[in-house]
């Protein structure tokens, strides 16, 4: 059944700070002018110095040699990805300074001359064919076995006494078929919670792309919330050049379950991918809505997506998302054009699911070209199921809610790494504030590495630099993410933003570093039995886990 949703921004408190607007600090109170630039308002956001560059050169890149024989039960010819004829999106370019995206879009690599791919039947639901005009390919999941060259840090050259065997598993990350492609439907009879409904679930799609599924109260299915989707081969203005995947996504866009919300953290190419957005829009046009940081809505409008399907939010601003029991219970959406919103949302007591989506701060930056740096906002996100016993769901925050709540960190820094330990201003205060306003969280999704551009430069220029030291104000190390896990009061956390657009040597080092940092923080790995400090794990791409609310 098609499930429409309504997304209604909640008027913000008049006591909010807007000191992140503009090129310099603003004033307290409500801003009635839409900003055209943004900045990080904390002293923890600092640019790298020459001393940082020298230290990054001395440390070298975080890469590790394999210590074990490869063993991956996920490898094989299970992956079914869309061929060049599979795209139904109009892959046009809406950014004049960029080259055109390749026709056929998703998974198309102009450097791929492999002719061994064969068309296979990808639909096993009893139908004879998939959607008209779609064809599918089978590809073998493989892992690069290239040994890292150049300087390797002493601590990454071999397995240490206190390391767990899983830290050095080989390969460090696999691609697995998602649960919905393995014959496991939405009912999931064997995995129901106490209320008789399926438990909320998350699937790591790769990099920062995560699908969170939340059950409807009437048992009619799951609401699909997709964060920062990217299914393209390269995260770049062009599919001819730029950071390329080392591992394919676990599915194509057409193979996703129903998607109702797409939430974007910022406009960098590895988090906002034109081809993926247009594919999602065309395939889920009846259900999908987009929620984005302030200033990014114009990109979606220029791409041909109607204003009624796009909602922009500023930091600490919230929206109410409701799924009525029938289409007759839904009023015609009214596009929000005023900034900030002033109209109170209409609460539908018969909704089969109501969510509050909150735009939260992150320490990062934005920009897709030379002349649009910091022109749109960047954000992290909190999403919570509105409890039935809450008297006023429109009140700011979710502090007293005991329902399912998820925090998505997007791409963010936590501290300025080379500051002395006595410098308390080197740590971003936003995460403690997020934990106080919206925590504790049932689930957090936090970045473990620097992402895509810097690994691409390392491989292209063959320069071994510590990427974290150079960009610690904008990116997290595993130790930083463990600090955020504690600050936002997460019960369970999954690492993301790693292992996808880098080679196995760098993914291996991230996994080893994460395991060591997790043990130092005394954070557990038993997903079903989180301790006092919670549990923090790393998944394989395509792997799904259920979450207790």
C-alpha positions as semicolon CSV with decimal commas, in nm:
position;residue;x (nm);y (nm);z (nm)
1;X;0,000;0,000;0,000
2;X;0,128;0,345;-0,087
3;X;0,199;0,538;0,231
4;X;0,203;0,914;0,202
5;X;0,346;1,129;0,477
6;X;0,319;1,491;0,576
7;X;0,623;1,689;0,685
8;X;0,540;2,004;0,880
9;X;0,813;2,230;1,025
10;X;0,758;2,336;1,386
11;X;0,803;2,707;1,460
12;X;1,134;2,745;1,649
13;X;1,177;2,888;1,993
14;X;1,247;3,259;2,006
15;X;1,535;3,190;2,244
16;X;1,748;3,005;1,989
17;X;2,103;3,115;1,908
18;X;2,176;3,195;1,545
19;X;2,546;3,265;1,583
20;X;2,625;3,018;1,303
21;X;2,463;3,243;1,042
22;X;2,676;3,461;0,821
23;X;3,053;3,502;0,808
24;X;3,073;3,632;1,165
25;X;2,888;3,579;1,489
26;X;2,529;3,697;1,492
27;X;2,307;3,806;1,774
28;X;2,071;3,619;2,001
29;X;1,710;3,587;1,908
30;X;1,508;3,489;1,605
31;X;1,649;3,575;1,265
32;X;1,385;3,672;1,012
33;X;1,626;3,692;0,718
34;X;1,730;3,379;0,533
35;X;2,111;3,355;0,565
36;X;2,331;3,316;0,260
37;X;2,639;3,185;0,439
38;X;2,724;2,991;0,751
39;X;3,017;2,916;0,979
40;X;3,115;2,700;1,276
41;X;3,065;2,916;1,587
42;X;3,297;2,723;1,822
43;X;3,669;2,776;1,892
44;X;3,713;2,401;1,841
45;X;3,688;2,458;1,465
46;X;4,039;2,554;1,356
47;X;4,234;2,534;1,033
48;X;4,540;2,311;1,010
49;X;4,871;2,486;1,071
50;X;5,213;2,428;0,918
51;X;5,301;2,238;1,233
52;X;4,998;2,015;1,175
53;X;5,114;1,949;0,819
54;X;5,462;1,856;0,942
55;X;5,317;1,623;1,204
56;X;5,089;1,465;0,943
57;X;5,395;1,400;0,726
58;X;5,584;1,246;1,016
59;X;5,299;1,015;1,113
60;X;5,219;0,903;0,761
61;X;4,889;0,764;0,633
62;X;4,689;0,526;0,849
63;X;4,733;0,201;0,655
64;X;4,791;-0,153;0,779
65;X;4,931;-0,474;0,638
66;X;4,711;-0,784;0,633
67;X;4,790;-1,030;0,912
68;X;4,545;-1,307;0,833
69;X;4,429;-1,513;0,539
70;X;4,121;-1,373;0,361
71;X;3,797;-1,538;0,466
72;X;3,469;-1,387;0,350
73;X;3,148;-1,587;0,334
74;X;2,978;-1,293;0,160
75;X;3,189;-1,311;-0,154
76;X;3,038;-1,464;-0,465
77;X;2,801;-1,389;-0,748
78;X;2,506;-1,271;-0,541
79;X;2,531;-0,897;-0,606
80;X;2,261;-0,776;-0,842
81;X;2,329;-0,424;-0,958
82;X;2,150;-0,221;-1,219
83;X;2,304;-0,218;-1,566
84;X;2,352;0,091;-1,778
85;X;1,995;0,057;-1,907
86;X;1,849;0,028;-1,560
87;X;1,822;0,395;-1,479
88;X;1,486;0,561;-1,517
89;X;1,610;0,896;-1,388
90;X;1,680;1,184;-1,626
91;X;2,053;1,208;-1,567
92;X;2,086;1,569;-1,659
93;X;2,323;1,817;-1,504
94;X;2,178;2,100;-1,297
95;X;2,513;2,244;-1,197
96;X;2,660;2,444;-1,486
97;X;3,020;2,413;-1,368
98;X;3,006;2,034;-1,366
99;X;3,037;1,782;-1,644
100;X;2,732;1,582;-1,733
101;X;2,668;1,269;-1,531
102;X;2,697;0,956;-1,741
103;X;2,379;0,824;-1,905
104;X;2,266;0,511;-1,732
105;X;2,412;0,657;-1,417
106;X;2,425;0,427;-1,121
107;X;2,716;0,187;-1,112
108;X;2,840;0,305;-1,450
109;X;3,218;0,323;-1,455
110;X;3,360;0,445;-1,787
111;X;3,687;0,270;-1,703
112;X;3,516;-0,066;-1,658
113;X;3,576;-0,275;-1,969
114;X;3,478;-0,603;-1,806
115;X;3,252;-0,791;-2,044
116;X;3,201;-1,088;-1,816
117;X;2,882;-0,948;-1,663
118;X;2,573;-1,145;-1,758
119;X;2,209;-1,052;-1,733
120;X;2,017;-1,248;-1,473
121;X;1,667;-1,257;-1,332
122;X;1,677;-1,035;-1,027
123;X;1,312;-1,060;-0,923
124;X;1,214;-1,356;-0,708
125;X;0,878;-1,238;-0,578
126;X;0,670;-1,446;-0,815
127;X;0,653;-1,186;-1,089
128;X;0,786;-1,265;-1,434
129;X;0,976;-0,943;-1,470
130;X;1,082;-0,638;-1,281
131;X;0,971;-0,286;-1,371
132;X;0,954;-0,211;-1,741
133;X;1,283;-0,114;-1,899
134;X;1,503;-0,252;-1,620
135;X;1,773;-0,513;-1,655
136;X;2,015;-0,649;-1,402
137;X;2,369;-0,777;-1,381
138;X;2,549;-1,025;-1,164
139;X;2,896;-0,931;-1,047
140;X;3,137;-1,114;-0,827
141;X;3,214;-0,943;-0,497
142;X;3,591;-0,918;-0,473
143;X;3,837;-0,744;-0,246
144;X;4,164;-0,581;-0,341
145;X;4,464;-0,778;-0,221
146;X;4,725;-0,513;-0,299
147;X;4,985;-0,479;-0,027
148;X;5,029;-0,124;0,107
149;X;5,349;0,041;-0,008
150;X;5,557;0,313;0,149
151;X;5,583;0,401;0,514
152;X;5,366;0,212;0,763
153;X;5,336;0,320;1,124
154;X;5,495;0,074;1,369
155;X;5,165;0,011;1,547
156;X;5,004;-0,092;1,219
157;X;5,272;-0,329;1,095
158;X;5,161;-0,631;1,292
159;X;4,896;-0,756;1,531
160;X;4,963;-0,654;1,891
161;X;4,910;-0,860;2,205
162;X;4,594;-0,681;2,320
163;X;4,431;-0,676;1,975
164;X;4,124;-0,887;1,908
165;X;4,130;-1,126;1,615
166;X;3,827;-0,947;1,472
167;X;4,024;-0,622;1,454
168;X;4,246;-0,783;1,192
169;X;3,982;-0,986;1,011
170;X;4,042;-1,021;0,643
171;X;3,897;-0,855;0,446
172;X;3,827;-0,566;0,686
173;X;3,484;-0,503;0,533
174;X;3,265;-0,719;0,310
175;X;2,955;-0,658;0,102
176;X;2,659;-0,873;0,203
177;X;2,316;-0,908;0,042
178;X;2,064;-0,699;0,234
179;X;1,807;-0,887;0,434
180;X;1,521;-0,790;0,204
181;X;1,702;-0,961;-0,085
182;X;1,743;-1,283;0,113
183;X;1,375;-1,376;0,138
184;X;1,321;-1,193;0,467
185;X;1,022;-0,962;0,428
186;X;0,891;-0,684;0,644
187;X;0,700;-0,919;0,874
188;X;1,012;-1,080;1,022
189;X;0,799;-1,309;1,238
190;X;1,097;-1,439;1,433
191;X;1,214;-1,092;1,534
192;X;0,916;-0,914;1,682
193;X;0,927;-0,700;1,989
194;X;0,709;-0,718;2,299
195;X;0,433;-0,515;2,133
196;X;0,407;-0,769;1,850
197;X;0,555;-0,534;1,588
198;X;0,885;-0,582;1,407
199;X;1,174;-0,410;1,578
200;X;1,329;-0,103;1,418
201;X;1,620;-0,204;1,196
202;X;1,919;-0,045;1,029
203;X;2,114;-0,148;0,721
204;X;2,451;0,002;0,633
205;X;2,443;0,073;0,258
206;X;2,807;0,188;0,257
207;X;2,996;0,509;0,340
208;X;2,747;0,738;0,519
209;X;2,440;0,581;0,353
210;X;2,224;0,412;0,615
211;X;1,867;0,286;0,591
212;X;1,665;0,292;0,913
213;X;1,328;0,113;0,908
214;X;1,067;0,196;1,171
215;X;0,749;-0,014;1,205
216;X;0,404;0,139;1,166
217;X;0,185;0,105;1,475
218;X;-0,081;-0,090;1,287
219;X;0,166;-0,350;1,165
220;X;0,114;-0,257;0,799
221;X;0,482;-0,221;0,717
222;X;0,790;-0,013;0,786
223;X;0,872;0,353;0,731
224;X;1,200;0,380;0,541
225;X;1,435;0,663;0,648
226;X;1,743;0,685;0,425
227;X;2,039;0,901;0,526
228;X;2,291;1,046;0,276
229;X;2,230;0,798;-0,008
230;X;2,505;0,742;-0,264
231;X;2,488;0,455;-0,511
232;X;2,710;0,597;-0,785
233;X;3,052;0,457;-0,871
234;X;3,226;0,787;-0,795
235;X;3,149;1,068;-0,553
236;X;3,248;1,347;-0,786
237;X;3,105;1,608;-1,025
238;X;3,180;1,358;-1,302
239;X;3,180;0,981;-1,328
240;X;3,505;0,995;-1,527
241;X;3,729;1,114;-1,245
242;X;3,728;1,135;-0,870
243;X;3,708;0,908;-0,564
244;X;3,580;0,567;-0,672
245;X;3,426;0,285;-0,476
246;X;3,640;-0,003;-0,364
247;X;3,321;-0,198;-0,293
248;X;2,983;-0,182;-0,468
249;X;2,663;-0,098;-0,283
250;X;2,476;-0,406;-0,158
251;X;2,178;-0,326;-0,382
252;X;2,061;-0,085;-0,646
253;X;1,808;0,190;-0,580
254;X;1,535;-0,013;-0,750
255;X;1,594;-0,296;-0,504
256;X;1,543;-0,082;-0,194
257;X;1,234;-0,137;0,020
258;X;0,982;0,152;0,039
259;X;1,154;0,483;0,114
260;X;0,955;0,761;0,281
261;X;1,218;1,006;0,407
262;X;1,557;1,096;0,263
263;X;1,763;1,304;0,506
264;X;2,080;1,482;0,391
265;X;2,361;1,604;0,617
266;X;2,536;1,843;0,373
267;X;2,615;1,901;0,009
268;X;2,955;1,732;-0,036
269;X;2,954;1,485;-0,323
270;X;2,998;1,178;-0,104
271;X;2,683;1,273;0,090
272;X;2,464;1,436;-0,177
273;X;2,475;1,241;-0,503
274;X;2,266;1,372;-0,792
275;X;2,220;1,038;-0,967
276;X;2,106;0,865;-0,649
277;X;1,865;1,143;-0,554
278;X;1,702;1,146;-0,897
279;X;1,674;0,767;-0,900
280;X;1,509;0,774;-0,559
281;X;1,273;1,049;-0,671
282;X;1,164;0,863;-0,983
283;X;1,123;0,524;-0,818
284;X;0,963;0,645;-0,493
285;X;0,781;0,951;-0,621
286;X;0,456;0,850;-0,446
287;X;0,609;0,829;-0,101
288;X;0,944;1,004;-0,064
289;X;1,004;1,338;0,107
290;X;1,341;1,511;0,145
291;X;1,458;1,686;0,463
292;X;1,774;1,894;0,425
293;X;1,976;2,163;0,605
294;X;1,892;2,528;0,550
295;X;1,992;2,662;0,210
296;X;2,010;2,322;0,039
297;X;1,648;2,318;-0,074
298;X;1,730;2,520;-0,388
299;X;1,952;2,235;-0,515
300;X;1,654;1,999;-0,501
301;X;1,419;2,249;-0,663
302;X;1,668;2,309;-0,944
303;X;1,683;1,930;-0,991
304;X;1,308;1,923;-1,061
305;X;1,176;1,805;-0,725
306;X;0,864;2,000;-0,615
307;X;0,885;2,232;-0,317
308;X;0,607;2,034;-0,144
309;X;0,847;1,739;-0,117
310;X;1,144;1,932;0,026
311;X;1,177;2,066;0,380
312;X;1,467;2,282;0,499
313;X;1,559;2,309;0,867
314;X;1,805;2,520;1,061
315;X;2,005;2,397;1,361
316;X;1,783;2,316;1,661
317;X;1,472;2,339;1,444
318;X;1,230;2,048;1,416
319;X;0,960;1,902;1,193
320;X;0,668;1,671;1,259
321;X;0,630;1,380;1,014
322;X;0,297;1,196;1,020
323;X;0,180;0,885;0,837
324;X;-0,203;0,880;0,833
325;X;-0,398;0,556;0,834
326;X;-0,535;0,636;0,488
327;X;-0,492;0,892;0,214
328;X;-0,822;1,044;0,315
329;X;-0,666;1,138;0,647
330;X;-0,404;1,351;0,481
331;X;-0,455;1,714;0,405
332;X;-0,301;1,865;0,094
333;X;0,059;1,963;0,178
334;X;0,122;2,336;0,195
335;X;0,476;2,430;0,085
336;X;0,660;2,624;0,355
337;X;0,808;2,933;0,194
338;X;0,847;3,161;0,496
339;X;1,162;3,163;0,705
340;X;1,139;3,075;0,982
341;X;0,810;2,878;0,978
342;X;0,532;3,034;1,183
343;X;0,242;2,790;1,134
344;X;0,185;2,524;1,400
345;X;0,160;2,170;1,258
346;X;-0,176;1,996;1,269
347;X;-0,152;1,681;1,484
348;X;-0,337;1,381;1,344
349;X;-0,428;1,154;1,640
350;X;-0,506;0,864;1,405
351;X;-0,162;0,854;1,245
352;X;-0,014;0,508;1,233
353;X;0,328;0,665;1,292
354;X;0,446;1,009;1,391
355;X;0,812;1,112;1,389
356;X;0,991;1,421;1,508
357;X;1,294;1,512;1,298
358;X;1,540;1,757;1,451
359;X;1,824;1,935;1,271
360;X;2,127;1,934;1,502
361;X;2,467;2,101;1,479
362;X;2,776;1,938;1,332
363;X;3,132;2,067;1,303
364;X;3,203;2,054;0,931
365;X;3,163;2,272;0,620
366;X;2,982;2,272;0,285
367;X;3,045;2,348;-0,079
368;X;3,032;2,166;-0,414
369;X;3,254;2,407;-0,605
370;X;3,497;2,692;-0,567
371;X;3,245;2,972;-0,528
372;X;2,980;2,818;-0,301
373;X;3,188;2,738;0,006
374;X;2,985;2,755;0,331
375;X;2,680;2,880;0,137
376;X;2,451;2,603;0,268
377;X;2,423;2,459;0,615
378;X;2,564;2,124;0,731
379;X;2,398;1,922;1,006
380;X;2,355;1,607;1,208
381;X;2,006;1,472;1,273
382;X;1,788;1,329;1,548
383;X;1,477;1,128;1,459
384;X;1,235;1,002;1,722
385;X;0,905;0,816;1,729
386;X;0,645;1,038;1,897
387;X;0,514;0,844;2,200
388;X;0,139;0,811;2,229
389;X;0,143;0,939;2,588
390;X;0,327;1,266;2,516
391;X;0,093;1,557;2,582
392;X;0,271;1,810;2,362
393;X;0,490;1,655;2,090
394;X;0,558;2,002;1,950
395;X;0,754;2,110;2,258
396;X;1,127;2,142;2,180
397;X;1,342;1,835;2,234
398;X;1,282;1,465;2,301
399;X;1,451;1,435;2,639
400;X;1,172;1,254;2,822
401;X;1,074;1,029;2,534
402;X;1,118;0,655;2,593
403;X;1,046;0,558;2,234
404;X;1,286;0,468;1,953
405;X;1,526;0,752;1,876
406;X;1,816;0,757;1,631
407;X;2,101;1,007;1,596
408;X;2,280;1,043;1,261
409;X;2,616;1,217;1,292
410;X;2,663;1,281;0,920
411;X;3,016;1,409;0,864
412;X;3,158;1,595;1,160
413;X;3,463;1,671;1,367
414;X;3,478;1,647;1,745
415;X;3,796;1,829;1,844
416;X;4,111;2,000;1,724
417;X;4,349;1,709;1,764
418;X;4,683;1,889;1,808
419;X;4,565;2,118;2,088
420;X;4,712;2,051;2,434
421;X;4,502;1,839;2,670
422;X;4,447;2,142;2,893
423;X;4,271;2,330;2,612
424;X;3,903;2,263;2,684
425;X;3,796;2,484;2,394
426;X;3,940;2,232;2,148
427;X;3,635;2,006;2,196
428;X;3,309;2,089;2,021
429;X;3,035;2,144;2,282
430;X;2,746;2,066;2,047
431;X;2,730;1,693;2,117
432;X;2,675;1,732;2,489
433;X;2,397;1,977;2,405
434;X;2,241;1,729;2,161
435;X;2,251;1,454;2,423
436;X;2,084;1,682;2,677
437;X;1,808;1,792;2,438
438;X;1,733;1,467;2,253
439;X;1,909;1,181;2,429
440;X;1,938;0,914;2,537
441;X;1,930;0,755;2,192
442;X;1,832;0,399;2,108
443;X;2,077;0,414;1,819
444;X;2,354;0,639;1,692
445;X;2,525;0,635;1,352
446;X;2,870;0,792;1,374
447;X;3,161;0,845;1,130
448;X;3,485;0,655;1,184
449;X;3,714;0,805;0,920
450;X;3,785;1,099;0,693
451;X;3,577;0,977;0,401
452;X;3,668;0,981;0,031
453;X;3,866;1,280;-0,102
454;X;4,180;1,234;0,106
455;X;4,214;0,860;0,035
456;X;4,176;0,945;-0,335
457;X;4,459;1,197;-0,314
458;X;4,676;0,948;-0,126
459;X;4,638;0,690;-0,400
460;X;4,664;0,940;-0,685
461;X;4,960;1,147;-0,564
462;X;5,125;0,871;-0,358
463;X;5,174;1,106;-0,064
464;X;5,159;0,947;0,280
465;X;5,006;1,199;0,520
466;X;4,796;1,149;0,831
467;X;4,458;1,264;0,703
468;X;4,307;1,297;1,050
469;X;4,575;1,537;1,176
470;X;4,513;1,761;0,876
471;X;4,132;1,765;0,909
472;X;4,052;1,680;1,273
473;X;3,822;1,982;1,306
474;X;3,603;1,838;1,031
475;X;3,638;1,461;1,066
476;X;3,630;1,205;1,344
477;X;3,880;0,941;1,441
478;X;3,740;0,623;1,602
479;X;3,838;0,764;1,942
480;X;3,646;1,085;1,867
481;X;3,336;0,889;1,765
482;X;3,348;0,696;2,091
483;X;3,348;1,030;2,274
484;X;3,043;1,142;2,073
485;X;2,876;0,805;2,146
486;X;2,905;0,890;2,515
487;X;2,816;1,259;2,477
488;X;2,487;1,198;2,295
489;X;2,400;0,916;2,538
490;X;2,365;0,642;2,278
491;X;2,272;0,293;2,392
492;X;2,385;0,132;2,066
493;X;2,606;0,281;1,795
494;X;2,710;0,168;1,448
495;X;3,015;0,312;1,274
496;X;2,983;0,445;0,919
497;X;3,172;0,679;0,681
498;X;3,458;0,431;0,636
499;X;3,572;0,139;0,422
500;X;3,383;0,231;0,104
501;X;3,582;0,489;-0,095
502;X;3,926;0,375;0,021
503;X;4,147;0,072;-0,035
504;X;4,161;-0,226;0,200
505;X;4,486;-0,106;0,359
506;X;4,316;0,207;0,489
507;X;3,995;0,025;0,583
508;X;4,205;-0,229;0,775
509;X;4,380;0,047;0,970
510;X;4,046;0,209;1,055
511;X;3,911;-0,122;1,185
512;X;4,222;-0,185;1,397
513;X;4,222;0,170;1,534
514;X;3,852;0,141;1,614
515;X;3,897;-0,185;1,805
516;X;4,180;-0,043;2,014
517;X;3,994;0,281;2,090
518;X;3,679;0,091;2,185
519;X;3,868;-0,124;2,436
520;X;4,037;0,184;2,582
521;X;3,691;0,339;2,631
522;X;3,553;0,015;2,784
523;X;3,262;0,016;2,536
524;X;3,116;-0,326;2,461
525;X;3,041;-0,518;2,142
526;X;2,749;-0,736;2,257
527;X;2,465;-0,586;2,052
528;X;2,191;-0,763;2,247
529;X;2,330;-0,676;2,590
530;X;2,477;-0,324;2,599
531;X;2,645;-0,240;2,926
532;X;2,655;0,084;3,120
533;X;2,864;0,247;2,848
534;X;2,659;0,102;2,563
535;X;2,776;-0,092;2,261
536;X;2,956;0,030;1,948
537;X;3,011;-0,199;1,648
538;X;3,119;-0,190;1,284
539;X;2,903;-0,372;1,028
540;X;2,963;-0,510;0,683
541;X;2,810;-0,322;0,391
542;X;2,456;-0,453;0,343
543;X;2,438;-0,600;0,693
544;X;2,116;-0,543;0,891
545;X;2,070;-0,539;1,268
546;X;1,755;-0,493;1,472
547;X;1,736;-0,231;1,745
548;X;1,549;-0,240;2,072
549;X;1,361;0,090;2,117
